[in-house]
Amino acid sequence: MSDASPIRLVIFDFDGTLSDSGDWFLSVVDELARKFRFRTVESHEVDMLRNKSSRDVIEFLGISKWKLPLIARHVRRLVGRNAHQIELFPGTPDLLEQIAATGVKIALVTSNAEANARKILGPVHAARIDFFACGSSLFGKAPKFRRVLRKMGVKPHEVLAIGDETRDVDAAREVGMRAGSVLWGYAAEELLAAMEPDVMFRTPQDIIDYVSASR
């Protein structure tokens, strides 16, 4: 895959990439641990967990794989009730506006619900997104990516997929898309750097510049 390929579509993750939901999630993780019987996260363990892959975090917490869909559905319901407590990262509105202005299409692939994403984005920002593929399983983004490609009529090498976790890089690579990692989300910079994504972004403006230069 050549980095010289023009980008026609950017696929964004939502939580930790566009939406600043990390603190909110930490505020409910103890409740989730009690309900679904996995170990709680102590405050001094947060940084350590940010240096673990998504699969390693699940193993550390002792979450059985069969519980993951149940937990995901419960979290989606919680977000729906508490969306007013979750804000976009400060640069998200301008990021979506500027990319849309270049003519590059935008899609959203997330394990969150579309209704939740739209609520947190608000109608103006949600309207910048050309396609929503929501409700993916924790490690099920690759099928959603393929669906987006079919619906949008683009080839994998014409797409930049941007997320904040190791699983986002894995899924993009599985489909053959360019993988971009943001450094303001969940996973620690050192962990993401070790994944060797095609590009890492320190600020939303970095994404705008990269996409504009790759038209």
PADODO-437960 format. One record per residue: x, y, z of N, C-alpha, C in turn. Coordinates in pm, whole numbers, plus 50000, padded with zeros to 5 digits. Layout:
+-------+-------+-------+-------+-------+-------+-------+-------+-------+
!  n.px !  n.py !  n.pz ! ca.px ! ca.py ! ca.pz !  c.px !  c.py !  c.pz !
+-------+-------+-------+-------+-------+-------+-------+-------+-------+
!     X !     Y !     Z !     X !     Y !     Z !     X !     Y !     Z !
...
+-------+-------+-------+-------+-------+-------+-------+-------+-------+
//
This chain:
+-------+-------+-------+-------+-------+-------+-------+-------+-------+
!  n.px !  n.py !  n.pz ! ca.px ! ca.py ! ca.pz !  c.px !  c.py !  c.pz !
+-------+-------+-------+-------+-------+-------+-------+-------+-------+
! 50085 ! 49880 ! 50000 ! 50000 ! 50000 ! 50000 ! 50088 ! 50124 ! 50000 !
! 50063 ! 50211 ! 49907 ! 50148 ! 50329 ! 49896 ! 50085 ! 50449 ! 49964 !
! 50166 ! 50520 ! 50040 ! 50117 ! 50642 ! 50104 ! 50089 ! 50750 ! 50002 !
! 50131 ! 50730 ! 49877 ! 50106 ! 50829 ! 49773 ! 49963 ! 50820 ! 49720 !
! 49890 ! 50714 ! 49757 ! 49753 ! 50697 ! 49710 ! 49665 ! 50811 ! 49763 !
! 49587 ! 50875 ! 49675 ! 49497 ! 50981 ! 49724 ! 49395 ! 50926 ! 49823 !
! 49365 ! 51004 ! 49925 ! 49264 ! 50965 ! 50024 ! 49128 ! 51016 ! 49978 !
! 49033 ! 50925 ! 49962 ! 48897 ! 50962 ! 49924 ! 48800 ! 50952 ! 50040 !
! 48839 ! 50877 ! 50144 ! 48750 ! 50853 ! 50257 ! 48832 ! 50845 ! 50386 !
! 48784 ! 50911 ! 50490 ! 48841 ! 50897 ! 50624 ! 48736 ! 50830 ! 50713 !
! 48775 ! 50720 ! 50776 ! 48686 ! 50652 ! 50871 ! 48735 ! 50681 ! 51012 !
! 48649 ! 50741 ! 51091 ! 48684 ! 50773 ! 51229 ! 48625 ! 50673 ! 51327 !
! 48702 ! 50639 ! 51427 ! 48650 ! 50581 ! 51550 ! 48580 ! 50696 ! 51624 !
! 48502 ! 50665 ! 51726 ! 48431 ! 50772 ! 51796 ! 48486 ! 50797 ! 51936 !
! 48466 ! 50701 ! 52027 ! 48509 ! 50721 ! 52166 ! 48661 ! 50724 ! 52176 !
! 48713 ! 50833 ! 52231 ! 48858 ! 50849 ! 52244 ! 48924 ! 50909 ! 52123 !
! 48848 ! 50924 ! 52015 ! 48903 ! 50984 ! 51893 ! 48833 ! 51117 ! 51862 !
! 48701 ! 51114 ! 51853 ! 48623 ! 51237 ! 51835 ! 48557 ! 51278 ! 51966 !
! 48518 ! 51179 ! 52045 ! 48445 ! 51203 ! 52169 ! 48535 ! 51180 ! 52290 !
! 48536 ! 51276 ! 52381 ! 48620 ! 51270 ! 52501 ! 48544 ! 51196 ! 52611 !
! 48530 ! 51064 ! 52594 ! 48446 ! 50985 ! 52684 ! 48526 ! 50907 ! 52789 !
! 48658 ! 50922 ! 52791 ! 48741 ! 50843 ! 52881 ! 48708 ! 50862 ! 53028 !
! 48696 ! 50987 ! 53071 ! 48668 ! 51012 ! 53213 ! 48529 ! 50960 ! 53251 !
! 48433 ! 50975 ! 53160 ! 48299 ! 50923 ! 53188 ! 48304 ! 50772 ! 53204 !
! 48376 ! 50705 ! 53115 ! 48384 ! 50559 ! 53124 ! 48447 ! 50516 ! 53256 !
! 48554 ! 50582 ! 53297 ! 48617 ! 50549 ! 53425 ! 48520 ! 50568 ! 53541 !
! 48427 ! 50662 ! 53526 ! 48331 ! 50688 ! 53633 ! 48227 ! 50577 ! 53647 !
! 48211 ! 50495 ! 53544 ! 48111 ! 50387 ! 53551 ! 48173 ! 50248 ! 53554 !
! 48306 ! 50240 ! 53545 ! 48369 ! 50108 ! 53532 ! 48349 ! 50023 ! 53658 !
! 48344 ! 50085 ! 53775 ! 48320 ! 50007 ! 53897 ! 48180 ! 49945 ! 53896 !
! 48083 ! 50023 ! 53849 ! 47946 ! 49972 ! 53836 ! 47943 ! 49853 ! 53739 !
! 48015 ! 49866 ! 53627 ! 48021 ! 49757 ! 53529 ! 48088 ! 49634 ! 53590 !
! 48194 ! 49657 ! 53667 ! 48266 ! 49545 ! 53728 ! 48176 ! 49468 ! 53824 !
! 48095 ! 49540 ! 53901 ! 48004 ! 49472 ! 53994 ! 47897 ! 49394 ! 53918 !
! 47842 ! 49456 ! 53816 ! 47731 ! 49395 ! 53741 ! 47778 ! 49272 ! 53663 !
! 47895 ! 49282 ! 53600 ! 47940 ! 49174 ! 53512 ! 48054 ! 49092 ! 53573 !
! 48084 ! 49117 ! 53699 ! 48176 ! 49035 ! 53777 ! 48316 ! 49026 ! 53714 !
! 48378 ! 49143 ! 53699 ! 48520 ! 49145 ! 53665 ! 48590 ! 49240 ! 53762 !
! 48721 ! 49236 ! 53763 ! 48795 ! 49312 ! 53864 ! 48783 ! 49462 ! 53839 !
! 48778 ! 49538 ! 53945 ! 48769 ! 49683 ! 53933 ! 48905 ! 49742 ! 53897 !
! 48902 ! 49866 ! 53850 ! 49024 ! 49936 ! 53811 ! 49057 ! 50038 ! 53920 !
! 49174 ! 50023 ! 53981 ! 49219 ! 50120 ! 54079 ! 49278 ! 50241 ! 54006 !
! 49273 ! 50357 ! 54070 ! 49319 ! 50480 ! 54005 ! 49465 ! 50470 ! 53963 !
! 49547 ! 50401 ! 54042 ! 49689 ! 50392 ! 54010 ! 49716 ! 50294 ! 53895 !
! 49613 ! 50220 ! 53851 ! 49630 ! 50123 ! 53743 ! 49597 ! 50179 ! 53605 !
! 49538 ! 50297 ! 53600 ! 49489 ! 50351 ! 53473 ! 49603 ! 50368 ! 53373 !
! 49712 ! 50431 ! 53414 ! 49824 ! 50452 ! 53322 ! 49885 ! 50320 ! 53276 !
! 49892 ! 50224 ! 53366 ! 49943 ! 50093 ! 53328 ! 49856 ! 50028 ! 53221 !
! 49725 ! 50040 ! 53236 ! 49634 ! 49980 ! 53139 ! 49640 ! 50050 ! 53003 !
! 49672 ! 50179 ! 53005 ! 49685 ! 50252 ! 52878 ! 49804 ! 50201 ! 52796 !
! 49894 ! 50129 ! 52861 ! 50010 ! 50073 ! 52792 ! 49989 ! 49926 ! 52755 !
! 49866 ! 49878 ! 52767 ! 49833 ! 49742 ! 52728 ! 49741 ! 49744 ! 52606 !
! 49752 ! 49642 ! 52523 ! 49662 ! 49630 ! 52409 ! 49520 ! 49605 ! 52458 !
! 49422 ! 49624 ! 52370 ! 49282 ! 49604 ! 52406 ! 49259 ! 49462 ! 52459 !
! 49318 ! 49362 ! 52393 ! 49302 ! 49223 ! 52436 ! 49366 ! 49200 ! 52573 !
! 49482 ! 49261 ! 52595 ! 49550 ! 49244 ! 52723 ! 49473 ! 49309 ! 52838 !
! 49407 ! 49421 ! 52809 ! 49326 ! 49486 ! 52912 ! 49211 ! 49396 ! 52954 !
! 49146 ! 49336 ! 52856 ! 49033 ! 49246 ! 52884 ! 49081 ! 49126 ! 52967 !
! 49196 ! 49074 ! 52931 ! 49251 ! 48961 ! 53006 ! 49287 ! 49003 ! 53149 !
! 49347 ! 49121 ! 53164 ! 49385 ! 49172 ! 53296 ! 49263 ! 49188 ! 53386 !
! 49153 ! 49237 ! 53329 ! 49032 ! 49259 ! 53407 ! 48955 ! 49130 ! 53434 !
! 48994 ! 49021 ! 53366 ! 48927 ! 48894 ! 53387 ! 48789 ! 48888 ! 53327 !
! 48771 ! 48952 ! 53212 ! 48640 ! 48953 ! 53145 ! 48633 ! 48836 ! 53047 !
! 48535 ! 48750 ! 53065 ! 48515 ! 48639 ! 52972 ! 48465 ! 48692 ! 52838 !
! 48512 ! 48630 ! 52729 ! 48476 ! 48679 ! 52596 ! 48325 ! 48680 ! 52573 !
! 48255 ! 48583 ! 52630 ! 48111 ! 48576 ! 52606 ! 48036 ! 48694 ! 52670 !
! 48102 ! 48760 ! 52767 ! 48038 ! 48874 ! 52832 ! 48052 ! 49004 ! 52752 !
! 48146 ! 49007 ! 52658 ! 48175 ! 49133 ! 52589 ! 48052 ! 49193 ! 52519 !
! 47973 ! 49114 ! 52444 ! 47854 ! 49175 ! 52381 ! 47754 ! 49227 ! 52484 !
! 47741 ! 49157 ! 52597 ! 47648 ! 49202 ! 52702 ! 47695 ! 49334 ! 52762 !
! 47825 ! 49343 ! 52788 ! 47881 ! 49466 ! 52843 ! 47865 ! 49581 ! 52744 !
! 47893 ! 49553 ! 52616 ! 47883 ! 49657 ! 52514 ! 47741 ! 49712 ! 52504 !
! 47642 ! 49622 ! 52508 ! 47502 ! 49667 ! 52500 ! 47466 ! 49752 ! 52622 !
! 47513 ! 49709 ! 52739 ! 47483 ! 49784 ! 52861 ! 47549 ! 49922 ! 52856 !
! 47674 ! 49928 ! 52810 ! 47743 ! 50057 ! 52801 ! 47672 ! 50148 ! 52702 !
! 47624 ! 50094 ! 52591 ! 47550 ! 50178 ! 52495 ! 47426 ! 50239 ! 52559 !
! 47357 ! 50159 ! 52641 ! 47239 ! 50213 ! 52710 ! 47278 ! 50321 ! 52809 !
! 47388 ! 50298 ! 52884 ! 47434 ! 50399 ! 52979 ! 47471 ! 50530 ! 52908 !
! 47543 ! 50517 ! 52795 ! 47580 ! 50637 ! 52719 ! 47456 ! 50711 ! 52674 !
! 47356 ! 50636 ! 52627 ! 47233 ! 50700 ! 52582 ! 47167 ! 50783 ! 52690 !
! 47175 ! 50735 ! 52813 ! 47114 ! 50809 ! 52925 ! 47201 ! 50923 ! 52975 !
! 47331 ! 50915 ! 52946 ! 47425 ! 51014 ! 53002 ! 47502 ! 51091 ! 52896 !
! 47450 ! 51093 ! 52774 ! 47522 ! 51158 ! 52663 ! 47551 ! 51305 ! 52692 !
! 47467 ! 51368 ! 52773 ! 47487 ! 51509 ! 52805 ! 47615 ! 51531 ! 52887 !
! 47669 ! 51424 ! 52947 ! 47791 ! 51436 ! 53026 ! 47918 ! 51418 ! 52942 !
! 47902 ! 51380 ! 52816 ! 48015 ! 51349 ! 52729 ! 48028 ! 51456 ! 52621 !
! 48147 ! 51510 ! 52608 ! 48170 ! 51616 ! 52510 ! 48265 ! 51571 ! 52401 !
! 48261 ! 51643 ! 52290 ! 48360 ! 51619 ! 52184 ! 48494 ! 51677 ! 52227 !
! 48603 ! 51619 ! 52176 ! 48732 ! 51684 ! 52196 ! 48726 ! 51824 ! 52132 !
! 48795 ! 51922 ! 52190 ! 48784 ! 52060 ! 52141 ! 48805 ! 52078 ! 51991 !
! 48893 ! 52002 ! 51929 ! 48920 ! 52022 ! 51787 ! 48829 ! 51946 ! 51693 !
! 48736 ! 51866 ! 51747 ! 48653 ! 51780 ! 51662 ! 48565 ! 51859 ! 51564 !
! 48491 ! 51961 ! 51607 ! 48405 ! 52032 ! 51512 ! 48482 ! 52087 ! 51391 !
! 48595 ! 52152 ! 51416 ! 48673 ! 52208 ! 51306 ! 48732 ! 52097 ! 51220 !
! 48772 ! 51988 ! 51283 ! 48827 ! 51874 ! 51210 ! 48727 ! 51821 ! 51108 !
! 48604 ! 51796 ! 51151 ! 48502 ! 51744 ! 51061 ! 48468 ! 51845 ! 50951 !
! 48459 ! 51972 ! 50989 ! 48426 ! 52076 ! 50891 ! 48534 ! 52088 ! 50784 !
! 48659 ! 52088 ! 50828 ! 48770 ! 52108 ! 50734 ! 48787 ! 51989 ! 50640 !
! 48772 ! 51868 ! 50692 ! 48785 ! 51751 ! 50606 ! 48670 ! 51746 ! 50505 !
! 48550 ! 51774 ! 50551 ! 48437 ! 51776 ! 50459 ! 48458 ! 51880 ! 50350 !
! 48520 ! 51992 ! 50384 ! 48544 ! 52100 ! 50288 ! 48642 ! 52059 ! 50178 !
! 48729 ! 51960 ! 50207 ! 48824 ! 51915 ! 50105 ! 48758 ! 51827 ! 50000 !
! 48635 ! 51780 ! 50029 ! 48568 ! 51689 ! 49938 ! 48590 ! 51543 ! 49973 !
! 48673 ! 51517 ! 50075 ! 48695 ! 51380 ! 50121 ! 48572 ! 51337 ! 50202 !
! 48524 ! 51215 ! 50178 ! 48409 ! 51164 ! 50250 ! 48450 ! 51122 ! 50391 !
! 48351 ! 51120 ! 50481 ! 48375 ! 51085 ! 50621 ! 48277 ! 50975 ! 50662 !
! 48330 ! 50872 ! 50727 ! 48245 ! 50767 ! 50786 ! 48281 ! 50750 ! 50932 !
! 48187 ! 50694 ! 51007 ! 48210 ! 50668 ! 51149 ! 48186 ! 50519 ! 51174 !
! 48287 ! 50452 ! 51229 ! 48273 ! 50311 ! 51267 ! 48304 ! 50302 ! 51416 !
! 48208 ! 50257 ! 51493 ! 48223 ! 50257 ! 51638 ! 48140 ! 50146 ! 51700 !
! 48182 ! 50102 ! 51818 ! 48102 ! 50006 ! 51893 ! 47986 ! 50076 ! 51964 !
! 47989 ! 50207 ! 51968 ! 47879 ! 50283 ! 52026 ! 47759 ! 50280 ! 51933 !
! 47644 ! 50323 ! 51982 ! 47523 ! 50326 ! 51902 ! 47519 ! 50453 ! 51818 !
! 47457 ! 50443 ! 51700 ! 47446 ! 50561 ! 51613 ! 47370 ! 50674 ! 51682 !
! 47262 ! 50638 ! 51753 ! 47184 ! 50742 ! 51822 ! 47270 ! 50815 ! 51925 !
! 47357 ! 50742 ! 51996 ! 47445 ! 50805 ! 52094 ! 47545 ! 50897 ! 52026 !
! 47606 ! 50848 ! 51918 ! 47704 ! 50930 ! 51846 ! 47640 ! 51058 ! 51794 !
! 47522 ! 51045 ! 51737 ! 47452 ! 51164 ! 51684 ! 47418 ! 51262 ! 51795 !
! 47379 ! 51209 ! 51910 ! 47342 ! 51295 ! 52023 ! 47463 ! 51374 ! 52072 !
! 47578 ! 51307 ! 52083 ! 47699 ! 51372 ! 52133 ! 47756 ! 51468 ! 52028 !
! 47749 ! 51429 ! 51901 ! 47797 ! 51516 ! 51793 ! 47711 ! 51640 ! 51779 !
! 47580 ! 51624 ! 51793 ! 47488 ! 51732 ! 51764 ! 47457 ! 51731 ! 51614 !
! 47344 ! 51787 ! 51574 ! 47299 ! 51776 ! 51435 ! 47393 ! 51838 ! 51333 !
! 47456 ! 51948 ! 51366 ! 47544 ! 52016 ! 51270 ! 47666 ! 51929 ! 51238 !
! 47731 ! 51877 ! 51341 ! 47851 ! 51797 ! 51320 ! 47817 ! 51659 ! 51265 !
! 47705 ! 51602 ! 51309 ! 47664 ! 51471 ! 51258 ! 47638 ! 51478 ! 51107 !
! 47591 ! 51592 ! 51062 ! 47560 ! 51608 ! 50919 ! 47686 ! 51605 ! 50832 !
! 47803 ! 51624 ! 50891 ! 47928 ! 51618 ! 50815 ! 47969 ! 51474 ! 50783 !
! 47908 ! 51380 ! 50853 ! 47945 ! 51239 ! 50838 ! 47855 ! 51176 ! 50732 !
! 47919 ! 51117 ! 50632 ! 47845 ! 51063 ! 50518 ! 47786 ! 50924 ! 50545 !
! 47848 ! 50849 ! 50634 ! 47800 ! 50713 ! 50659 ! 47833 ! 50671 ! 50802 !
! 47732 ! 50616 ! 50869 ! 47749 ! 50564 ! 51005 ! 47743 ! 50412 ! 51003 !
! 47843 ! 50347 ! 51061 ! 47841 ! 50201 ! 51079 ! 47870 ! 50176 ! 51226 !
! 47765 ! 50167 ! 51304 ! 47779 ! 50166 ! 51449 ! 47739 ! 50031 ! 51509 !
! 47768 ! 50016 ! 51638 ! 47732 ! 49894 ! 51708 ! 47822 ! 49777 ! 51679 !
! 47946 ! 49803 ! 51636 ! 48039 ! 49693 ! 51609 ! 48079 ! 49627 ! 51740 !
! 48113 ! 49499 ! 51735 ! 48165 ! 49432 ! 51853 ! 48306 ! 49486 ! 51880 !
! 48356 ! 49458 ! 51999 ! 48483 ! 49518 ! 52041 ! 48595 ! 49489 ! 51941 !
! 48597 ! 49365 ! 51889 ! 48700 ! 49329 ! 51791 ! 48638 ! 49300 ! 51655 !
! 48526 ! 49367 ! 51626 ! 48454 ! 49341 ! 51502 ! 48449 ! 49457 ! 51406 !
! 48552 ! 49540 ! 51408 ! 48549 ! 49657 ! 51320 ! 48578 ! 49623 ! 51174 !
! 48656 ! 49520 ! 51150 ! 48693 ! 49487 ! 51011 ! 48570 ! 49463 ! 50924 !
! 48470 ! 49384 ! 50968 ! 48350 ! 49367 ! 50886 ! 48277 ! 49499 ! 50862 !
! 48274 ! 49585 ! 50963 ! 48211 ! 49717 ! 50945 ! 48289 ! 49800 ! 50844 !
! 48422 ! 49793 ! 50850 ! 48505 ! 49864 ! 50752 ! 48471 ! 49819 ! 50610 !
! 48460 ! 49687 ! 50592 ! 48430 ! 49634 ! 50458 ! 48292 ! 49680 ! 50411 !
! 48199 ! 49686 ! 50503 ! 48064 ! 49735 ! 50467 ! 48070 ! 49880 ! 50420 !
! 48147 ! 49962 ! 50492 ! 48162 ! 50102 ! 50454 ! 48223 ! 50113 ! 50314 !
! 48325 ! 50033 ! 50286 ! 48389 ! 50038 ! 50154 ! 48289 ! 50004 ! 50045 !
! 48208 ! 49902 ! 50067 ! 48107 ! 49864 ! 49967 ! 48006 ! 49976 ! 49947 !
! 47955 ! 50030 ! 50055 ! 47851 ! 50134 ! 50047 ! 47905 ! 50263 ! 49985 !
! 48030 ! 50296 ! 50017 ! 48088 ! 50422 ! 49969 ! 48155 ! 50407 ! 49832 !
! 48177 ! 50282 ! 49788 ! 48236 ! 50260 ! 49657 ! 48381 ! 50303 ! 49647 !
! 48459 ! 50277 ! 49753 ! 48601 ! 50312 ! 49752 ! 48685 ! 50188 ! 49776 !
! 48811 ! 50194 ! 49735 ! 48905 ! 50085 ! 49754 ! 48980 ! 50103 ! 49886 !
! 49025 ! 49993 ! 49947 ! 49096 ! 50005 ! 50075 ! 49213 ! 50102 ! 50073 !
! 49290 ! 50104 ! 49964 ! 49409 ! 50191 ! 49961 ! 49374 ! 50338 ! 49948 !
! 49244 ! 50368 ! 49929 ! 49198 ! 50507 ! 49921 ! 49143 ! 50557 ! 50055 !
! 49159 ! 50477 ! 50158 ! 49095 ! 50505 ! 50287 ! 49199 ! 50521 ! 50397 !
! 49174 ! 50617 ! 50485 ! 49250 ! 50635 ! 50608 ! 49156 ! 50609 ! 50725 !
! 49187 ! 50506 ! 50806 ! 49107 ! 50475 ! 50924 ! 49179 ! 50528 ! 51048 !
! 49110 ! 50608 ! 51127 ! 49173 ! 50676 ! 51241 ! 49106 ! 50633 ! 51372 !
! 49189 ! 50589 ! 51467 ! 49139 ! 50551 ! 51598 ! 49240 ! 50579 ! 51706 !
! 49207 ! 50538 ! 51828 ! 49296 ! 50568 ! 51942 ! 49343 ! 50443 ! 52013 !
! 49312 ! 50323 ! 51958 ! 49350 ! 50199 ! 52026 ! 49422 ! 50105 ! 51931 !
! 49488 ! 50004 ! 51990 ! 49560 ! 49907 ! 51909 ! 49466 ! 49829 ! 51819 !
! 49346 ! 49800 ! 51866 ! 49252 ! 49722 ! 51785 ! 49209 ! 49798 ! 51660 !
! 49214 ! 49931 ! 51664 ! 49182 ! 50009 ! 51545 ! 49287 ! 49990 ! 51437 !
! 49413 ! 49984 ! 51478 ! 49523 ! 49959 ! 51383 ! 49511 ! 49819 ! 51325 !
! 49484 ! 49722 ! 51411 ! 49471 ! 49583 ! 51366 ! 49360 ! 49569 ! 51262 !
! 49244 ! 49630 ! 51289 ! 49130 ! 49617 ! 51198 ! 49158 ! 49684 ! 51063 !
! 49221 ! 49802 ! 51066 ! 49254 ! 49872 ! 50942 ! 49348 ! 49787 ! 50857 !
! 49447 ! 49729 ! 50922 ! 49544 ! 49646 ! 50849 ! 49478 ! 49521 ! 50791 !
! 49385 ! 49465 ! 50866 ! 49317 ! 49344 ! 50818 ! 49244 ! 49370 ! 50687 !
! 49192 ! 49492 ! 50672 ! 49116 ! 49526 ! 50551 ! 49206 ! 49585 ! 50442 !
! 49328 ! 49626 ! 50478 ! 49420 ! 49682 ! 50380 ! 49412 ! 49832 ! 50366 !
! 49361 ! 49897 ! 50470 ! 49349 ! 50043 ! 50469 ! 49468 ! 50106 ! 50541 !
! 49491 ! 50234 ! 50516 ! 49592 ! 50308 ! 50589 ! 49545 ! 50326 ! 50734 !
! 49633 ! 50305 ! 50830 ! 49597 ! 50316 ! 50971 ! 49657 ! 50441 ! 51032 !
! 49572 ! 50524 ! 51090 ! 49617 ! 50644 ! 51161 ! 49579 ! 50634 ! 51308 !
! 49668 ! 50677 ! 51396 ! 49642 ! 50673 ! 51541 ! 49651 ! 50812 ! 51600 !
! 49550 ! 50848 ! 51680 ! 49554 ! 50976 ! 51751 ! 49620 ! 50954 ! 51887 !
! 49690 ! 51055 ! 51936 ! 49766 ! 51042 ! 52060 ! 49696 ! 51108 ! 52179 !
! 49569 ! 51147 ! 52161 ! 49498 ! 51212 ! 52271 ! 49389 ! 51120 ! 52329 !
! 49382 ! 50996 ! 52283 ! 49277 ! 50907 ! 52328 ! 49321 ! 50812 ! 52437 !
! 49275 ! 50686 ! 52428 ! 49295 ! 50591 ! 52537 ! 49437 ! 50537 ! 52543 !
! 49486 ! 50480 ! 52435 ! 49614 ! 50408 ! 52440 ! 49732 ! 50504 ! 52451 !
! 49834 ! 50461 ! 52523 ! 49954 ! 50543 ! 52542 ! 50033 ! 50554 ! 52412 !
! 50103 ! 50666 ! 52396 ! 50180 ! 50692 ! 52274 ! 50280 ! 50581 ! 52245 !
! 50350 ! 50534 ! 52348 ! 50452 ! 50431 ! 52328 ! 50391 ! 50302 ! 52274 !
! 50273 ! 50267 ! 52324 ! 50206 ! 50146 ! 52277 ! 50165 ! 50160 ! 52131 !
! 50108 ! 50274 ! 52096 ! 50066 ! 50296 ! 51958 ! 50187 ! 50300 ! 51865 !
! 50295 ! 50365 ! 51909 ! 50415 ! 50373 ! 51825 ! 50469 ! 50233 ! 51796 !
! 50460 ! 50143 ! 51894 ! 50507 ! 50006 ! 51875 ! 50424 ! 49931 ! 51772 !
! 50299 ! 49975 ! 51751 ! 50213 ! 49913 ! 51649 ! 50252 ! 49957 ! 51508 !
! 50331 ! 50064 ! 51500 ! 50376 ! 50119 ! 51372 ! 50262 ! 50148 ! 51275 !
! 50165 ! 50232 ! 51319 ! 50061 ! 50274 ! 51224 ! 50124 ! 50356 ! 51111 !
! 50052 ! 50375 ! 51004 ! 50106 ! 50452 ! 50892 ! 50134 ! 50596 ! 50930 !
! 50054 ! 50648 ! 51022 ! 50073 ! 50787 ! 51064 ! 50014 ! 50805 ! 51204 !
! 50079 ! 50888 ! 51286 ! 50026 ! 50922 ! 51417 ! 49999 ! 51073 ! 51421 !
! 49891 ! 51108 ! 51488 ! 49847 ! 51247 ! 51492 ! 49848 ! 51299 ! 51635 !
! 49918 ! 51410 ! 51656 ! 49926 ! 51469 ! 51789 ! 49813 ! 51569 ! 51813 !
! 49761 ! 51628 ! 51706 ! 49651 ! 51725 ! 51718 ! 49553 ! 51702 ! 51603 !
! 49428 ! 51746 ! 51618 ! 49333 ! 51737 ! 51507 ! 49382 ! 51811 ! 51382 !
! 49454 ! 51921 ! 51401 ! 49506 ! 51994 ! 51286 ! 49602 ! 51907 ! 51205 !
! 49675 ! 51818 ! 51272 ! 49765 ! 51726 ! 51201 ! 49686 ! 51639 ! 51103 !
! 49565 ! 51597 ! 51142 ! 49482 ! 51516 ! 51054 ! 49439 ! 51598 ! 50933 !
! 49395 ! 51720 ! 50959 ! 49352 ! 51809 ! 50850 ! 49465 ! 51828 ! 50750 !
! 49585 ! 51855 ! 50801 ! 49701 ! 51877 ! 50713 ! 49736 ! 51752 ! 50633 !
! 49731 ! 51636 ! 50698 ! 49766 ! 51511 ! 50632 ! 49668 ! 51479 ! 50520 !
! 49538 ! 51491 ! 50551 ! 49436 ! 51459 ! 50451 ! 49441 ! 51559 ! 50336 !
! 49460 ! 51686 ! 50366 ! 49468 ! 51788 ! 50262 ! 49585 ! 51762 ! 50168 !
! 49698 ! 51716 ! 50224 ! 49816 ! 51689 ! 50143 ! 49804 ! 51559 ! 50064 !
! 49707 ! 51476 ! 50102 ! 49693 ! 51345 ! 50039 ! 49576 ! 51338 ! 49941 !
! 49523 ! 51455 ! 49906 ! 49414 ! 51461 ! 49809 ! 49464 ! 51427 ! 49671 !
+-------+-------+-------+-------+-------+-------+-------+-------+-------+
//
